[in-house]
Amino acid sequence: MTSKERMQMVMEHEEPDRVPYMATFVPELEFALKKRCREQLQGIDADVEIKYQGMTDLDILFDHDMLLLTYGISTGYYRDTESDTYMDEWGITWRKISYQTVNGPGCYTEIVDFPLADDSRIDSYQPPDPENEDMGYAETVIARFGKEKYICGIIDCSVFEALKYLRGITQSLAKEVGPKGITVNAFCPGVINTDLWKYLDREMGKLEGLEPTQLIKKVTKLIPLGRVGQPSDVAGLVSFLASKDADYITGQAIFVGGGIIML
């Protein structure tokens, strides 16, 4: 049974020959494993740019069943820079916090400046152009490993990663202004019928050889409510949170996704 067949059986709620698995590693452990397994890794070439978080030659060596492919401009995580503070392509400033492990030095990363957190900067904000992103590596990986491995595309961009930052801001503000009777909440849209998801359906579908709308139909099968969301679904939550009926709700990040993620 191939890795792809194993993963497809699990997705259909059937029992495969064994439990499928894959793992990702923090940079210091990845470097240690590559050093330790140098001889076994000779001849394995995953054709992956270092800037992407996703598949590496270790996935092939350890026979992971699922390979991750990153779509979108890379996040600011774990940049190999001389400075402890740096700015990524999204205009987000990161700071590295070093620590030591048995596998060598590593670092946490935290966001110290997020442009969309300041209302005065929203109108002038310019995100990176997705048309300039080189996706050639993904096509190579799919061509080389797509028949045997289950390949999963993930969206990798600092705007989405910064949701953790915004959630922290939401909770901090809720505590700060709560005594004044002010509520603070965040809404987190899932798969919503917007230009963004139409773009993802078209471009990611190309890499899988799918016609337009076919990818979004596959995603819809993973949503318990059986449909993608509409802007009105998000607007309804926002209207409720802004109403008197939500006076006793604060500090919450509410996911609007039809149940595709349940928190």
C-alpha positions as CSV (number, residue, x, y, z in Angstrom):
1,M,0.0,0.0,0.0
2,T,1.4,3.4,-1.0
3,S,1.4,6.4,1.3
4,K,-1.2,8.1,-0.9
5,E,-3.5,5.1,-0.8
6,R,-3.1,4.9,3.0
7,M,-4.0,8.5,3.5
8,Q,-7.0,8.3,1.1
9,M,-8.4,5.3,3.1
10,V,-8.2,7.3,6.3
11,M,-9.9,10.3,4.7
12,E,-12.7,7.9,3.7
13,H,-12.9,6.6,7.4
14,E,-11.6,3.2,6.3
15,E,-8.8,1.2,8.1
16,P,-5.4,1.1,6.3
17,D,-2.6,-1.4,6.8
18,R,-1.1,0.9,9.5
19,V,-1.6,4.4,11.0
20,P,-0.3,7.0,8.6
21,Y,2.1,9.6,10.0
22,M,4.2,12.6,9.3
23,A,6.3,14.9,11.4
24,T,7.7,18.4,11.3
25,F,10.8,19.5,13.2
26,V,11.9,22.8,14.8
27,P,15.0,24.0,13.0
28,E,17.6,23.0,15.6
29,L,16.3,19.4,15.6
30,E,16.1,19.3,11.8
31,F,19.7,20.4,11.6
32,A,20.7,17.8,14.1
33,L,18.9,15.0,12.2
34,K,20.4,16.0,8.9
35,K,23.9,15.9,10.5
36,R,23.2,12.5,12.2
37,C,21.7,11.0,9.0
38,R,24.1,12.6,6.5
39,E,25.0,9.3,4.9
40,Q,21.4,8.1,4.5
41,L,20.5,11.5,3.0
42,Q,23.0,11.3,0.2
43,G,21.2,11.0,-3.0
44,I,17.9,12.3,-1.7
45,D,17.0,15.6,-3.2
46,A,13.6,17.1,-2.3
47,D,14.1,20.2,-4.4
48,V,12.7,22.5,-1.7
49,E,13.7,26.1,-1.2
50,I,15.0,26.7,2.3
51,K,12.6,29.6,2.8
52,Y,9.5,27.4,2.7
53,Q,8.1,25.6,5.7
54,G,7.1,22.2,4.3
55,M,8.5,19.1,2.7
56,T,12.3,18.4,3.2
57,D,14.5,15.4,2.3
58,L,13.9,14.1,5.9
59,D,10.3,13.5,4.9
60,I,11.5,11.1,2.2
61,L,14.1,9.5,4.4
62,F,11.6,8.8,7.2
63,D,8.9,7.7,4.7
64,H,6.3,10.2,5.9
65,D,2.9,9.5,4.4
66,M,2.0,13.1,3.8
67,L,4.1,15.8,2.3
68,L,3.4,19.4,3.0
69,L,3.6,22.0,0.3
70,T,3.6,25.7,1.2
71,Y,1.5,28.1,-0.9
72,G,1.9,31.8,-0.6
73,I,4.6,34.2,0.6
74,S,6.7,32.6,3.4
75,T,6.1,33.5,7.0
76,G,8.7,35.3,9.1
77,Y,9.4,32.2,11.2
78,Y,13.0,31.2,11.8
79,R,14.7,33.5,9.3
80,D,18.4,33.0,9.3
81,T,19.4,36.6,9.8
82,E,22.3,38.3,11.6
83,S,20.0,40.6,13.4
84,D,17.6,39.5,16.1
85,T,14.9,41.7,14.7
86,Y,13.8,41.6,11.0
87,M,10.9,42.5,8.8
88,D,9.3,39.9,6.4
89,E,7.6,40.4,3.0
90,W,4.3,41.3,4.7
91,G,5.8,44.3,6.6
92,I,5.6,42.4,9.9
93,T,8.5,42.8,12.3
94,W,9.7,39.7,14.1
95,R,12.1,39.3,17.0
96,K,14.1,36.1,17.7
97,I,14.4,34.9,21.3
98,S,17.3,32.5,21.7
99,Y,17.3,29.3,23.8
100,Q,19.6,26.3,24.2
101,T,18.6,22.6,23.7
102,V,20.5,19.3,23.7
103,N,20.3,19.6,19.9
104,G,22.0,23.0,19.8
105,P,20.8,26.6,19.9
106,G,17.3,27.5,18.7
107,C,15.0,30.4,18.9
108,Y,11.4,31.4,19.5
109,T,9.9,34.1,17.3
110,E,7.4,36.7,18.2
111,I,5.7,39.5,16.4
112,V,6.7,43.0,17.6
113,D,5.0,45.1,15.0
114,F,2.0,44.2,12.8
115,P,1.0,46.9,10.3
116,L,-2.7,46.1,10.3
117,A,-2.9,46.6,14.1
118,D,-2.8,50.4,13.5
119,D,-5.9,51.8,11.9
120,S,-4.0,54.7,10.4
121,R,-1.8,52.4,8.4
122,I,-4.5,50.2,6.9
123,D,-5.4,52.3,3.9
124,S,-1.7,52.6,2.8
125,Y,-0.8,48.9,3.5
126,Q,0.5,47.1,0.4
127,P,0.7,43.3,0.7
128,P,3.1,41.3,-1.5
129,D,1.9,40.4,-5.0
130,P,1.1,36.6,-5.1
131,E,1.7,36.7,-8.8
132,N,5.4,37.2,-8.1
133,E,5.7,34.1,-6.0
134,D,7.7,31.2,-7.6
135,M,5.7,28.0,-7.3
136,G,8.0,26.0,-9.5
137,Y,9.2,23.9,-6.6
138,A,5.7,22.7,-5.9
139,E,5.2,21.5,-9.4
140,T,8.5,19.6,-9.2
141,V,7.5,17.9,-5.9
142,I,4.1,16.9,-7.3
143,A,5.6,15.5,-10.5
144,R,8.2,13.5,-8.6
145,F,6.3,12.3,-5.6
146,G,2.6,12.8,-6.4
147,K,1.9,9.2,-7.4
148,E,3.2,7.7,-4.2
149,K,2.7,10.4,-1.5
150,Y,-0.3,12.2,-0.2
151,I,0.5,15.9,-0.8
152,C,-1.2,18.5,1.2
153,G,-1.1,22.2,0.4
154,I,-0.9,24.7,3.2
155,I,-1.4,28.5,3.1
156,D,1.8,30.1,4.5
157,C,1.7,33.8,5.1
158,S,2.3,36.0,8.0
159,V,-1.1,37.7,7.9
160,F,-2.7,34.3,8.8
161,E,0.0,33.5,11.4
162,A,-0.5,37.0,12.9
163,L,-4.0,35.9,14.0
164,K,-2.3,34.5,17.1
165,Y,-1.0,38.0,17.7
166,L,-4.5,39.5,17.1
167,R,-6.1,36.9,19.4
168,G,-3.7,38.0,22.2
169,I,-4.6,41.7,21.5
170,T,-8.3,40.8,21.7
171,Q,-7.9,39.2,25.1
172,S,-5.6,41.9,26.5
173,L,-7.9,44.7,25.4
174,A,-11.0,42.8,26.7
175,K,-9.3,42.7,30.2
176,E,-8.2,46.3,29.9
177,V,-11.5,47.9,28.9
178,G,-13.9,45.4,30.5
179,P,-14.3,47.5,33.7
180,K,-15.6,50.3,31.5
181,G,-18.3,48.1,30.0
182,I,-16.6,47.8,26.6
183,T,-16.5,44.4,24.9
184,V,-13.8,43.2,22.5
185,N,-14.1,40.2,20.3
186,A,-12.5,38.8,17.1
187,F,-14.1,37.0,14.2
188,C,-12.2,34.3,12.3
189,P,-13.6,33.5,8.8
190,G,-13.1,30.0,7.4
191,V,-13.7,29.1,3.8
192,I,-15.8,32.0,2.6
193,N,-16.9,32.7,-1.0
194,T,-14.7,35.7,-1.6
195,D,-12.1,36.6,-4.3
196,L,-9.3,35.1,-2.1
197,W,-10.8,31.6,-2.2
198,K,-11.7,31.9,-5.8
199,Y,-8.0,32.7,-6.4
200,L,-6.9,29.7,-4.3
201,D,-9.3,27.4,-6.0
202,R,-8.0,28.5,-9.4
203,E,-4.2,28.5,-8.7
204,M,-4.0,25.6,-6.3
205,G,-6.3,23.6,-8.5
206,K,-3.9,24.0,-11.5
207,L,-1.1,22.3,-9.5
208,E,-3.4,19.3,-8.9
209,G,-4.7,19.2,-12.5
210,L,-8.2,20.3,-11.5
211,E,-10.6,22.4,-13.3
212,P,-11.9,25.6,-11.7
213,T,-14.4,24.9,-8.8
214,Q,-13.2,21.3,-8.4
215,L,-10.9,22.1,-5.6
216,I,-13.4,24.1,-3.6
217,K,-15.9,21.2,-4.0
218,K,-13.3,18.9,-2.4
219,V,-12.8,21.3,0.4
220,T,-16.6,21.6,0.9
221,K,-16.8,17.8,1.6
222,L,-14.7,18.5,4.8
223,I,-17.2,21.1,6.1
224,P,-19.8,19.5,8.4
225,L,-22.5,21.9,7.2
226,G,-21.8,20.9,3.6
227,R,-21.2,24.4,2.1
228,V,-18.8,27.2,1.9
229,G,-19.5,30.3,3.8
230,Q,-21.0,33.5,2.4
231,P,-19.9,37.1,3.4
232,S,-23.4,37.4,5.0
233,D,-22.5,34.6,7.4
234,V,-19.6,36.6,8.7
235,A,-21.6,39.8,8.6
236,G,-24.3,38.2,10.7
237,L,-21.8,37.4,13.5
238,V,-20.3,40.9,13.4
239,S,-23.7,42.4,13.6
240,F,-24.6,40.2,16.6
241,L,-21.3,41.0,18.4
242,A,-22.0,44.7,17.9
243,S,-25.5,44.4,19.3
244,K,-26.9,44.7,22.8
245,D,-27.5,40.9,22.7
246,A,-23.8,40.3,22.9
247,D,-23.2,42.6,25.9
248,Y,-21.9,39.7,28.0
249,I,-19.5,38.2,25.4
250,T,-15.9,39.6,25.4
251,G,-12.3,38.4,24.8
252,Q,-13.5,35.7,22.3
253,A,-12.1,34.7,18.9
254,I,-15.1,33.1,17.1
255,F,-14.5,30.9,14.1
256,V,-17.0,31.2,11.3
257,G,-16.3,28.1,9.2
258,G,-19.2,25.7,9.1
259,G,-17.5,23.3,11.6
260,I,-14.4,22.6,9.5
261,I,-12.4,23.5,12.6
262,M,-14.0,23.0,16.0
263,L,-12.4,24.7,19.0
